[in-house]
Amino acid sequence: MTDATLHETTYEASMGDYFALLKPRVMSLVVFTALVGLLVAPVPVHPFIGFVGILCIAVGAGASGALNMWWDADIDAKMKRTAKRPIPDGRVQPGEALAIGVALAGFSVILLALATNLVAAGLLAFTIFFYAVVYSMWLKRSTPQNIVIGGAAGAFPPMVGWAVATGGIGIESVLMFALIFMWTPPHFWALALFVKTDYGDAGVPMLTETHGRRVTRNHVLIYTVLLVPVALGLAFTSIGGPVYLVTAIVMNAWFLKGAYDIWTRNDADAEADKYAVEIRVFKVSLYYLFAHFGALLADAALRGAGV
């Protein structure tokens, strides 16, 4: 990471600037999937312990975001989508972001170990390390498979939530991990297709830049097809149920149709409609994940009510 391309003018940072370092949008998804992992687990958790567990996971996610922004400040400054983040915009100094990230990471892992168990704390520590070091420092700038392998970092939260409740790992938590892991590539590649110049300007070897948009479209369809059996498989575990099964069928058909639409397009079509299809599929991918985990929560509520 270098400061050479960062905004030269500095400002007095506000609380909002420091909060932005934590990537609150990403944090909201992390918290939601971790909460579902905790609530659908077969072991009841005291509300206070559950609250502390989710708080630690949220803080750990924020630490990962701050460390990622510290390391990526130079390339963030080159991309339109990220140029206004606190560090490249000069509102927060890189050293501040590093200190915040390290402090929050240590706090979240230690508190989770003390409040719950070592398995959950170990998984959280590995998640932070994987996102900050394996993905941000290594994979992101070295391979077009960055988002495939790096997607594991975003897939761990439901496993951490499950471990908070059970103290271990089960097939259900592994499948929740697999659902997010397989969803991540088509989700991000749909985004990459319509912000295609950003990654090239920053020198990030996104698949769209290294292999072209035709190959990327092929990969979106392939990974979406592979995602479907993983998503449907969760319906037949102890945490699945009728609400989840119906939701999975509908959402996977919708997402698969979107991936097919992307696959059948060419660059001329995409340029003509300003990548409207790619933008639509990216938005569908957001609904997709929330719908699946929301359905798991609904089935858990039905089981709790004896329905």
Residue, then its C-alpha position, 0 to 999 in steps of 0.5 A: m500500500t502506498d500513499a502516493t496517489l492519495h488526496e493531498t488535502t487533509y481534513e479533521a475526520s468526523m465520527g461518520d468518516y471513521f464509521a465509513l472505514l468499517k464498511p457498514r453496508v458489508m457489515s449489515l450483511v455480515v451481521f444478518t447472516a451471522l445472526v441467522g446462523l446463531l438463531v437457527a442453530p439447535v442449541p439455545v443461546h442466552p439473549f445477552i450472550g447472543f448479543v455479545g456474540i453478534l456484536c463481536i462479529a460486527v466489530g470484527a467485520g468492521a476491523s476487516g473493512a478498516l484494514n482493507m481500506w488502509w491497504d487498498a487506499d492507493i487503488d481506491a483513489k483510482m476508481k470512481r466507485t471508491a475515490k470518495r472513501p475516507i482515506p483516498d479523499g483525505r478525511v482519514q489518515p492511513g495510519e489511523a485506519l490501520a490502528i483502528g483495524v488492528a485494535l478492533a480486530g483484537f478486541s472482537v476476537i478476545l471478547l468473543a473468546l471470553a464471552t462464548n467459546l474458542v471455536a467461534a473466536g478462532l473462526l472470527a480471527f481466521t475470517i479477519f485474517f483471510y479478508a485482510v491478508v489473504y484476500s486484500m494483500w495477496l489475492k486481490r492484486s495477483t489473480p483473476q480468481n481473487i473474488v472466487i477464493g476471497g469470497a470465503a471471507g464473506a462466507f464465514p459469518p454464519m459459521v461463526g454465529w453457529a459456533v457461538a451457539t453450538g461451540g462447533i461446526g455442523i453440516e448446516s453451517v458448512l452449507m450456509f458457508a457454501l451458499i455465500f461462497m458460491w453466490t459471491p463470484p456471480h454477484f461481483w462479476a455482474l458488478a464488474l461487468f458494468v464498472k469495467t473500467d474502474y478495475g482496469d484503471a486501478g490495475v486490479p486483475m478482475l476477470t473482466e480485465t484479464h480474460g474479457r467480458r465474454v469469459t466473465r459472462n460465461h463464468v457468471l452462468i457457470y457459477t450460478v448453475l453450480l450455486v443452485p444445488v447448494a442452495l436447494g440442498l439446505a432445504f433438506t437439512s435440519i434447518g430447512g423447511p417449506v418456506y426455505l424450499v419455496t424461496a430457494i426455488v423461486m430465487n434460484a430460478w430468478f437468479l438463473k434467468g438473470a445469469y442466462d440473460i447476461w450470458t446471451r448478451n454481447d458488448a454492443d447490446a450492453e453498451a446500448d442499454k447502459y448495462a441495464v441487464e447486468i445492473r438488474v442481475f446485480k440487484v437480484s443477487l442482493y435480494y437472493l442472499f437476504a431472501h435465503f437467509g430470511a427464509l431459514l429464519a422463518d422456518a426456525a420461527l415456525r419450528g419454535a412455534g410448533v408449526 
